Amino acid sequence: MEPLAGPVRQIRMDGADRLRPFLAERDGVIARWQAQELGVSLSGIQRRVESGEWLRVVAGVYRAADHPRSLRARPTARPRSRWAAPLS
């Protein structure tokens, strides 16, 4: 078999193509800033939430609705601890 002639094309993945493996590796959870780094616009995030594709976990954090729930994917409420400065 002869090699293909002509220039080699690189296939560029759009935001949606990069989202699938990202979500799969992270239990379906993504932060707003991570989605934006992957090329998803704010309107794209909003559209996914409004369509039910993503569920809002907490402000700025979403979970893919089709991803099974897991203990690792659940939010943990950790109140900020107060700093106890030692008395001198």
Order of alpha helices (4+ residues) and beta strands (2+ residues): alpha-beta-alpha-alpha-beta-beta
